[in-house]
Amino acid sequence: MPGKYIVVTNHAVRRYQERIKMMNEAKAQNAIIECVKRSRMIALTKYGGREIRENKGIVFVCELHGNILYVITVLQSQVDLRFVI
């Protein structure tokens, strides 16, 4: 399997629907995939090998197995992002 693939769990879809935006499962799954594609890794856990990724205040908890990135859950960031110019 060349390249990397993103797989969204049912749990992540339900959390996206309740925390971010209510939409049907297929649209929520596509929205999560697009956000994860544009996200940046903000942390890597020592145990369990989980990646914490962020995009526009939405936090994604992911696990990498081979070349497949599984999105485990979706959170909303409670931190105000401030940028210095």
HELIX and SHEET records of a PDB file:
HELIX    1   1 ASN A   10  ARG A   19  1                                  10    
HELIX    2   2 GLU A   25  LYS A   37  1                                  13    
SHEET    1   A 5 TYR A   5  VAL A   8  0                                        
SHEET    2   A 5 ILE A  68  GLN A  76  1                                        
SHEET    3   A 5 ILE A  58  HIS A  65 -1                                        
SHEET    4   A 5 ARG A  50  ASN A  55 -1                                        
SHEET    5   A 5 ARG A  40  LEU A  44 -1                                        
END                                                                             
